[in-house]
Amino acid sequence: MRPALTALLAALAGAIHAASFSGPYAWLQVAAMVFFLWLLPSPHGASAHRLRLLATFLFGVGWFTAGVGWVYVSMHDVGGMPAPIAALAVLLFASYLALFFVAAVAVADGIAQRLRAADGVTTVAGLAAPGFVFAACWGLAEWARGTLFTGFPWLAIGYAHPDGPLSPLAPVIGVYALSACAALVAYAITLPLTSDDSRRGLRAAGVLIAPLVLAVGLSMGREWTVPHGAALTVRLAQGNVPQVMKFDPARAIAAMHAYVDLAGAAPAQLAVLPETAWVVGWQRTPPDVAERMAALVARMPVAVGMPLAARTPAADPRLQSITNSVALLEAVPGSSPSAAAAVRIAARYDKRHLVPFGEFIPFGF
């Protein structure tokens, strides 16, 4: 029963791992990964190696099935895909993402086997070296997952550490290296639990953690940003419109009116509305909404998420493609504040990494 139980618990650990992203739960991310590493059998023999890879795969499937379930909402509730096919698509997508970490463990095990053949595991260095290799491979897997084939960096484990002990490193090393550091911490905690000699394993864990503790210590208390200019008063508005209702025409117009009300309810120097608060481009805004927005931007500029045509050369066939953008709406100088023509898009920012399935359908689907 042990292989089946190991596989089941690995999937459960992955689902718990996903829960660490729902709040300031850096400890839960590390705890779930420690439990996962503790489950893995020692990498001796072909059957143990296969079980390690299977458990890693199921850990990834549990992690991403629980963590990116919103892809099902995008495909089924919004896109109209039949429920069984959408559920299967989520499972296949989670399986694809899990393969990056299967590859990481396979490579780390291969390198660790060579290190054991050269140095054995009787020394502290021999116990610690595979930990550095594992963390590096895990961090590289996170980078590859977020880069290859358009990339899907959501739920990289570094994102679970905005407020944890590792957070002082984030401005210096970025999310992927932070992911490797989190994996290193989990490996170090697991090592005394799985080592034949717990005392030697504890010393090896100290070797793994010492550089990280030093780096965190040097980074703590540092201010990586400095204020520039006078403080800016910003009004943030969140309509909390359910995704399944966002593109209903009547609900979309009601949301536009609600956002104008929210943005103008208090004085500010800038109002900021959410991503796709507008589900149409500015030129297609209903006249009554546009006039209300014109009156608002006469008082302050408004940054609003809306779909806009991609800015590509005229000869490019993708000219008519739609991208997820932020438009900064400002009043046209000297115009009447009550006219829709009084509003211009003064600046725009196009989201440069669209969400597969959520914002575009990858080639082949």
Summary of the structure (lengths in Angstrom):
residues: 365
radius of gyration: 25.2
end to end distance: 38.6
largest distance: 81.3
contacts: 1106
relative contact order: 0.08
helix: 61%
strand: 9%
